[in-house]
Amino acid sequence: MLYTFTSYESVYDLYVAILKTAIVAAVMLSLLVSMDRLYKVGKYMQVAARAHLTGRKPEHSFQCNSLPDPQQYSLVYPRVAVQLPMFNERAVCQAIIDSACELSWPKNRFKVQVLDDSTDRTTRDLVDDKVVEWRERGVNIEVMRRTNRAGYKAGALKEGLERLAEYDYVAIFDADFKPDADFLLLTVPYLIDNPEVGYVQTRWIFANPDESYLTKAQEISLNFHCKCEQYVQFATGGFFNFNGTAGIWRRKTIVTVGGWKSRTTVEDMDLSLRTFVNGWKAIYLTETTCINELPASFFAYRKQQHRWTCGPVQLWRKAAVDIWNSSLPLFSKLDLIFCYFGIRKFATHWVSLGFFCTIVPLSVFTPEVSIPLWALVHLPVVVTVTTAIFTPKGWLHCILYVLFENAMGIVKLGAVIAGMLDLKHAQEWVVTTKLGSSDKRPGTQMPTVPVRTCRFYAAEMVFSFFVLASASYGIFSVNKWSFSIFLTLQGLVFFAFGLNLVDCGGLLGGRLGSNVPAKQAKAKLEPAIQNQVGTPTIGRTYTL
C-alpha cells in the first residue's frame, strides 16, 4: 500500500493506517519467531524421549573408544595443545592457567599456550608468575604476547596456532572458564575415532547465576541456548556454532577452512560456519560441562551482548552468498540463511523492542487500532515458560527474564543495525569483565557482590518515560488494564536499566541467595573495569 497525504483526511489518519500495517507486520514477525522457538522445544522433547526409550543419545552415533593407560602407553596419545586467550583479566587469569595445566593428559604430548594480550602490568606479572610455577612442575607451557591487538581474540588465536604445527588437536578456553581434569579424556576420543569431525563443543554451566537478577536472566537465556538450541541443532544434523570456548578443534580443520578470521566480532561462529559449509561434522556433548562466570556488571553485559548480537548479523551479510553457492543441500541453505540467521539472529531483536516496547505502547494512545490478545499475552506466555523450563526453578523468574530481555532490546537492536550497515562501532571489542566467581580453588572462594558502577543510560530512560506514560494513559483514560500492567512493569525495568539499578548493589542487584555486603568486591571490580577500558599499552613483547 502506498500512503499519500491526499488519501487521508488528516495526518492522524495516515498515522493510524501506518500503525495498523505495522501491527500486522509485527504480529506476523512475532508469530514467526515464536513458532521457530516452539519448534525447537518440540524437537528437543522428541529427541529426549527417543534417547530415553532407546538409550541412544545423538552423540552415540559417533565412535568414542576409551584411551589406554597414559602411564604405560603415553606415545599412543595424540599431541594436544590448550590455548588460553586473555586480555587484562587479572581476577581469573591464574585460575584458568591452573585448570589447564591440571588437565589429565601425558605431559610429553601436551602443551599450554597462554595468549596474553594484556596491557595491565599487574595482570602480566600474575600470568608470568603462574607460567613459571607450572613450568617448574614439568608442564610444557608458554605465554605469547603481541605488539598490538590486531584481530583481537581471532588474531591471537591465529598467531598462536602458527606455533602449534606439530599438535593434532587444540582446545580453547576463555579466562573465566574452569574445565574439569577429565575434559580432554572425554572429548579427544571423538576426534580420534571420527576423522570427519572438525570440533567438539561442550555445554556451559554457570558459577554465579544467583548473584543478581541480571545473572539469573542470563542463566535462563543461555540455558535455553545450550540445553535446547545447540542440542537440537546437533541432534538433527543442522548447524550449531562453536561457542568460542570450552571446546576442542582438529587443527587440520581450522587450517583447511581458512583459519581464524577477524572480519566480524564472532570469530568462533565464523570459523564453525565455514567448517559446516565445507562438509565437516561437529559434536555437541550436553553431559560434558564446563563451568564459567556470568557478567554481573551491567556495563560489561551490555558490551558482551552488543558483540554477540552484532557479529552474527555481520556474518550473515558477509557469508550469505558463500552459503548459497556452497554444495549444501537446498534445505540446509534455506535453514541457515532464513531460519538460523534471519529469524534467530535478526528478527528476534526487532520483535522485542519494536513490537512489545514500541508498537504496543503506541496502540494504547490510538483507540482506532487493536492487537490480538493471543499475540500480546497467550503466545508470549507460552514461549517464555517453555524457555524457562530449561533452568531449575526458572519459572519463578520468567516474568523478570522477559522484561529484562525486552529492555536489552535497545542494545541488541542497535547492534543489529550496526552490523547490517557495517557502522564503525560494529567492530567494537570490549572484553567482558569477570570477577572470579568461577574460581573454585581452595582458599579462593570469596562470594562477592560487585559494587554498582555509576552510569546513566539515556535511551533506556527515554523508553521508560514513554512506556510508563502509555501505561498511565491506559489505566486512567481508556481503562486498558491488560495492556497497562505489562507496560508498567516494563517501564519500571527500563527505568532500572537507565539508572543502572540492575548492577550488583543496585535496587535489583541483590543476591538471590544470601546477602553479601557489596564492599567485599570493591577492590576487585574497580581495577577490572579500569583495565578493560583504558590502560596504556606496555612496550614489552616476548614469548616466555
C-alpha positions in Angstrom: 0.0 0.0 0.0 1.3 3.5 -0.9 0.5 6.2 1.6 -0.1 9.7 0.3 -1.4 12.7 2.2 -4.2 13.0 -0.4 -5.6 9.6 0.5 -6.4 10.6 4.1 -8.3 13.4 5.7 -5.5 14.2 8.2 -2.0 13.3 9.2 -3.6 11.4 12.1 -5.5 9.2 9.8 -2.3 8.5 7.9 -0.6 7.7 11.2 -3.4 5.3 12.2 -3.1 3.5 8.8 0.6 3.1 9.2 0.3 1.8 12.7 -2.3 -0.8 11.7 0.1 -2.0 9.0 2.9 -2.1 11.5 0.8 -4.1 13.9 0.0 -6.7 11.3 3.7 -7.0 10.3 4.9 -7.1 13.9 2.3 -9.8 14.8 3.4 -11.9 11.9 7.1 -11.5 12.7 6.4 -12.3 16.4 4.4 -15.4 15.3 7.3 -16.5 13.1 9.9 -16.0 15.9 7.6 -17.8 18.4 6.9 -20.8 16.2 10.6 -21.2 15.5 11.3 -21.3 19.2 8.4 -23.6 20.0 9.5 -25.9 17.2 12.9 -26.2 18.8 11.3 -27.1 22.1 9.1 -29.7 20.4 12.1 -31.3 18.6 14.0 -31.3 22.0 11.2 -33.3 23.6 11.2 -35.7 20.6 14.9 -36.2 20.8 14.9 -36.6 24.6 12.1 -39.1 24.5 13.8 -41.2 21.8 17.0 -41.2 23.8 15.1 -42.1 27.0 13.3 -45.0 25.3 16.2 -46.4 23.3 19.1 -45.5 25.5 20.9 -44.0 22.5 21.7 -40.3 22.6 22.7 -38.3 19.5 26.4 -38.5 20.3 26.2 -42.3 20.3 26.1 -42.1 16.5 29.8 -41.4 16.7 32.5 -43.8 17.8 34.3 -43.0 21.1 36.8 -45.5 22.4 38.5 -45.0 25.7 42.2 -44.3 25.6 44.7 -46.7 27.3 46.6 -46.1 30.5 48.6 -42.9 29.9 51.4 -44.1 32.2 52.2 -47.2 30.0 51.0 -46.0 26.6 51.7 -42.3 26.5 53.0 -42.4 22.9 49.6 -43.6 21.7 48.1 -40.3 22.8 47.9 -37.6 20.1 49.6 -34.3 20.7 47.1 -31.8 22.3 47.6 -28.1 22.9 45.4 -25.8 25.0 45.1 -22.1 24.0 44.1 -19.6 26.7 43.3 -16.2 25.1 43.0 -13.3 27.6 43.2 -9.6 28.0 43.5 -7.7 31.3 41.6 -10.4 33.2 43.5 -10.2 36.5 40.7 -11.8 38.6 40.7 -15.0 36.6 43.9 -15.3 34.7 45.7 -17.5 37.2 42.8 -19.8 37.9 42.4 -20.8 34.2 46.1 -21.5 33.9 45.9 -23.8 36.9 42.8 -25.6 35.4 44.5 -26.0 32.0 47.7 -27.4 33.5 45.8 -29.8 35.7 44.1 -31.4 32.7 44.7 -35.2 32.5 47.0 -35.9 29.6 50.5 -37.3 29.2 52.9 -34.3 29.7 55.1 -35.3 26.8 52.1 -35.0 24.5 50.6 -31.8 26.0 51.2 -28.1 25.8 49.5 -25.0 27.3 49.8 -21.8 25.3 48.7 -18.6 27.1 47.8 -15.9 24.6 48.1 -12.8 26.8 47.3 -9.5 25.1 47.1 -7.8 28.5 48.3 -4.2 28.7 47.9 -4.2 32.5 51.2 -4.8 34.2 49.7 -6.5 37.2 47.9 -9.0 35.0 51.0 -9.7 33.0 53.0 -10.3 36.2 50.3 -12.7 37.6 50.4 -14.6 34.3 54.2 -14.8 34.2 54.3 -16.0 37.8 51.9 -18.8 37.2 53.6 -19.8 33.9 57.0 -20.1 35.7 55.3 -22.1 38.5 53.8 -24.7 36.2 57.0 -24.9 34.1 59.0 -25.8 37.2 56.4 -28.5 37.8 57.1 -30.1 34.4 54.3 -28.7 32.2 55.1 -27.5 28.7 53.7 -24.0 28.9 54.4 -20.7 27.2 53.0 -17.3 27.1 52.8 -15.4 23.8 52.4 -11.7 23.7 51.9 -9.4 20.7 52.9 -5.9 19.9 49.3 -5.0 19.1 45.8 -6.5 19.4 45.2 -6.8 15.7 42.2 -9.0 15.1 41.6 -9.2 18.9 40.9 -12.8 20.0 40.9 -14.1 16.4 44.3 -12.5 15.8 45.8 -14.0 18.9 44.4 -17.5 18.2 45.7 -17.3 14.6 49.2 -16.3 15.6 49.2 -18.9 18.4 48.1 -21.7 16.0 51.1 -21.0 13.8 53.3 -22.2 16.6 51.4 -25.4 17.1 52.1 -27.1 13.8 53.1 -30.4 15.5 49.9 -30.7 17.5 46.9 -32.6 16.3 44.1 -31.0 18.4 43.7 -27.6 20.0 41.4 -27.0 23.0 40.3 -23.4 23.7 39.2 -21.8 27.0 38.4 -18.2 27.8 39.9 -16.9 31.1 36.7 -17.3 33.2 36.1 -21.0 32.3 37.3 -23.8 34.5 37.4 -27.2 32.8 37.4 -30.4 34.8 40.6 -32.5 34.8 39.0 -35.2 32.6 37.9 -32.7 29.9 40.4 -33.9 27.3 39.7 -37.6 28.1 36.0 -37.1 27.4 36.4 -35.0 24.2 39.5 -36.0 22.3 38.4 -39.6 21.6 35.6 -38.3 19.4 38.1 -36.6 17.2 40.4 -39.5 17.1 37.7 -42.1 16.1 35.8 -39.8 13.7 38.1 -38.2 11.2 35.1 -36.3 9.6 34.5 -34.4 12.9 36.1 -30.9 13.0 35.3 -29.9 16.5 33.6 -30.9 19.8 31.7 -28.4 21.8 30.8 -29.0 25.5 27.9 -27.4 27.4 28.3 -24.3 29.6 27.2 -24.2 33.2 27.4 -21.2 35.4 29.1 -20.4 38.7 27.1 -17.3 39.8 23.5 -17.4 38.4 22.1 -16.3 41.8 24.5 -13.3 42.1 21.7 -10.9 40.9 18.5 -10.8 38.9 20.7 -9.8 35.9 22.8 -13.0 36.2 19.6 -15.1 36.7 18.1 -13.7 33.5 21.3 -14.5 31.7 21.2 -18.1 33.0 17.7 -18.6 31.7 18.6 -17.3 28.3 21.9 -19.3 28.0 20.4 -22.5 29.4 17.8 -22.5 26.6 20.6 -21.9 24.0 22.9 -24.6 25.4 20.4 -27.2 26.5 17.9 -26.8 23.7 19.0 -24.9 20.7 22.5 -26.3 20.4 21.5 -29.8 21.3 18.6 -29.9 18.8 20.7 -28.5 16.0 23.3 -31.2 16.7 20.8 -34.0 17.0 19.0 -33.1 13.8 22.2 -32.7 11.7 21.9 -28.9 11.5 24.5 -26.2 12.0 25.5 -25.3 15.6 28.3 -22.9 16.2 31.4 -23.4 18.3 30.8 -21.1 21.3 34.3 -19.7 21.3 35.4 -21.6 24.4 35.0 -25.0 26.2 35.6 -26.9 23.0 38.4 -28.7 21.1 39.3 -28.4 17.4 41.1 -30.6 15.0 43.9 -28.4 13.9 43.7 -29.7 10.3 40.1 -28.5 10.1 41.0 -24.9 11.1 43.7 -24.7 8.5 41.6 -26.4 5.8 38.7 -24.0 6.1 40.8 -20.8 6.1 41.8 -20.3 9.7 40.7 -17.7 12.2 39.3 -14.5 10.7 38.6 -11.2 12.4 36.1 -9.9 9.8 33.3 -10.0 12.5 33.1 -9.9 16.3 32.1 -13.6 16.3 35.2 -15.3 15.1 34.0 -18.6 16.6 30.7 -18.6 14.7 32.6 -17.6 11.5 35.0 -20.5 11.8 32.4 -23.1 12.6 30.1 -21.8 9.8 32.9 -22.3 7.3 33.6 -25.7 8.8 29.9 -26.7 8.3 29.7 -25.3 4.8 32.9 -27.3 3.8 31.4 -30.6 4.9 32.9 -31.2 8.3 30.8 -32.5 11.1 30.7 -31.4 14.7 29.7 -33.0 18.0 27.9 -31.4 20.9 28.3 -33.0 24.3 25.5 -31.9 26.6 26.6 -34.1 29.5 30.2 -32.9 29.4 30.1 -29.4 31.0 32.5 -26.6 31.7 31.8 -24.0 34.4 32.1 -20.3 33.8 31.1 -16.9 35.1 28.2 -14.7 34.1 28.9 -11.0 33.9 27.4 -9.3 37.0 28.3 -5.8 35.8 25.5 -4.3 33.6 28.1 -2.3 31.7 30.1 -5.5 30.9 26.9 -7.3 30.0 25.9 -4.6 27.5 29.2 -4.8 25.8 29.0 -8.6 25.6 25.5 -8.6 24.2 26.4 -5.9 21.6 29.3 -8.1 20.4 27.2 -11.3 20.4 24.3 -9.6 18.5 26.2 -7.5 16.0 28.6 -10.3 15.0 26.1 -12.8 13.6 24.4 -10.0 11.6 27.8 -9.1 10.1 28.4 -12.7 9.3 25.0 -13.2 7.8 25.7 -10.2 5.4 29.2 -11.4 4.5 28.6 -15.1 4.3 25.1 -15.5 2.8 26.4 -15.7 -0.8 29.0 -18.3 0.1 26.3 -20.4 1.9 24.1 -20.2 -1.2 26.9 -21.1 -3.6 28.1 -24.0 -1.4 27.4 -27.7 -2.1 25.0 -27.9 0.9 21.5 -29.3 0.2 18.9 -26.7 -0.6 17.1 -27.2 2.7 20.3 -26.6 4.7 21.0 -23.4 2.8 17.5 -22.1 3.4 17.6 -23.2 7.1 20.9 -21.4 7.6 20.1 -18.2 5.7 16.5 -17.6 6.7 15.9 -19.6 10.0 19.3 -19.5 11.8 20.3 -16.0 10.8 17.2 -14.4 9.5 14.8 -15.3 12.4 17.1 -16.1 15.4 19.8 -13.6 14.9 17.9 -10.8 13.2 14.1 -10.8 13.5 14.0 -11.7 17.2 15.5 -8.3 18.3 13.0 -6.4 16.2 10.2 -8.1 18.0 11.5 -7.4 21.5 11.9 -3.7 21.1 9.9 -2.9 18.0 6.7 -4.8 18.9 6.4 -5.1 22.7 8.1 -1.9 23.6 7.1 0.5 20.8 4.0 -0.6 18.9 2.2 -1.9 21.9 2.6 1.4 23.8 1.6 3.4 20.7 -1.6 1.3 20.4 -2.7 2.4 23.9 -2.7 6.0 22.7 -4.5 5.0 19.5 -8.1 3.7 20.1 -8.6 3.0 16.4 -6.2 0.1 16.5 -6.1 -3.2 18.4 -3.7 -6.0 19.0 -5.0 -9.6 19.2 -4.9 -10.9 22.8 -3.2 -14.1 21.7 -0.3 -12.2 20.2 0.1 -9.9 23.2 -0.4 -12.4 26.0 -1.1 -16.0 25.2 1.7 -16.8 22.8 4.4 -14.8 24.6 3.5 -16.6 27.9 3.9 -20.0 26.3 7.2 -19.1 24.7 8.5 -17.6 28.0 7.5 -20.6 30.1 9.0 -23.1 27.6 12.2 -21.1 27.6 12.4 -21.0 31.4 11.8 -24.8 31.9 15.4 -25.5 30.9 16.6 -23.7 34.1 15.8 -25.3 37.5 13.0 -23.2 39.1 13.3 -20.8 36.1 9.5 -20.3 36.1 9.9 -18.3 39.3 11.9 -15.7 37.4 10.4 -16.0 33.9 8.5 -12.7 34.1 11.6 -10.8 35.1 13.5 -12.6 32.4 11.2 -11.5 29.6 11.2 -7.9 31.0 15.0 -7.8 31.1 15.2 -9.3 27.6 12.8 -6.6 26.2 14.8 -3.8 27.9 18.1 -5.2 26.5 16.4 -4.7 23.1 17.8 -1.2 22.9 21.4 -2.6 22.9 20.6 -5.5 20.7 18.6 -3.7 18.1 21.3 -1.1 17.9 23.8 -3.8 17.4 21.7 -5.4 14.6 21.6 -2.1 12.8 25.3 -1.5 13.3 26.0 -5.0 11.9 23.7 -4.6 8.9 25.1 -1.1 8.0 28.7 -2.1 9.0 29.0 1.0 11.1 32.3 1.9 12.8 31.4 0.6 16.2 30.3 -2.7 14.7 33.8 -3.9 15.2 33.9 -2.7 18.8 35.6 -5.3 21.1 35.5 -4.8 24.8 36.4 -7.9 26.9 33.6 -8.9 29.3 34.7 -8.0 32.9 34.7 -11.1 35.2 35.4 -11.1 38.9 36.5 -14.7 39.6 33.2 -16.2 40.7 34.1 -19.4 38.9 37.3 -19.9 40.7 36.8 -22.9 43.0 40.3 -23.5 44.1 40.8 -23.9 47.9 41.4 -20.5 49.5 39.9 -18.5 46.7 36.2 -18.9 47.5 35.0 -15.4 48.4 31.4 -14.9 47.5 31.5 -11.3 46.5 29.0 -8.9 45.1 30.5 -6.3 42.8 29.8 -2.6 43.6 27.3 -0.9 41.4 29.0 1.4 38.9 27.7 4.9 38.5 26.3 5.1 34.9 23.3 6.7 33.3 21.8 5.3 30.1 19.7 7.9 28.3 18.0 5.7 25.8 16.6 3.4 28.5 15.3 6.4 30.4 13.5 7.8 27.3 11.9 4.4 26.8 11.0 4.3 30.5 9.1 7.6 30.3 7.4 6.6 27.1 6.3 3.2 28.3 5.2 4.4 31.7 3.3 7.3 30.1 1.4 4.8 27.9 0.7 2.7 30.9 -0.7 5.6 32.9 -2.8 6.7 29.9 -4.2 3.1 29.6 -5.2 3.0 33.2 -6.7 6.4 33.7 -8.0 7.3 30.3 -9.0 4.2 28.3 -9.2 1.5 31.1 -6.9 -0.9 29.2 -5.7 -2.8 32.3 -4.5 -5.8 30.5 -2.0 -3.8 28.5 -1.1 -1.4 31.3 0.0 -3.9 33.9 2.6 -5.3 31.5 3.6 -1.7 30.4 4.0 -0.6 33.9 6.4 -3.4 34.8 8.3 -2.9 31.5 8.6 0.8 32.1 10.0 0.2 35.6 12.6 -2.2 34.2 13.6 0.3 31.6 13.9 2.9 34.5 16.1 0.4 36.5 18.3 -0.1 33.4 18.6 3.6 32.8 19.8 4.3 36.3 21.9 1.1 36.4 20.0 -0.3 39.3 20.4 -3.8 38.0 24.1 -3.8 38.7 25.1 -5.6 41.9 24.5 -3.3 44.8 21.5 -1.6 43.0 17.8 -2.0 43.6 17.5 -5.1 41.5 21.1 -6.2 42.1 20.9 -8.1 45.4 21.9 -11.7 45.6 19.0 -14.2 45.2 20.7 -16.3 47.9 22.4 -15.0 51.0 23.1 -11.3 51.2 26.8 -10.4 51.0 28.0 -6.8 51.5 28.9 -5.2 48.3 32.0 -3.7 49.8 33.7 -7.1 49.7 34.0 -6.9 45.9 35.0 -3.3 45.6 38.7 -4.0 45.4 38.1 -6.5 42.5 35.6 -4.6 40.4 37.1 -1.1 40.1 40.6 -2.2 38.8 39.0 -4.8 36.5 36.8 -2.2 34.7 39.6 0.3 34.5 41.9 -2.3 33.0 39.4 -3.3 30.3 38.8 0.2 29.2 41.7 2.5 29.3 45.1 1.0 30.4 48.0 2.3 28.4 50.0 -0.2 26.3 53.1 -1.6 27.8 56.0 -1.9 25.4 57.1 -5.4 26.3 56.5 -8.2 23.7 58.1 -11.6 24.1 57.4 -15.3 24.5 58.2 -16.5 28.0 
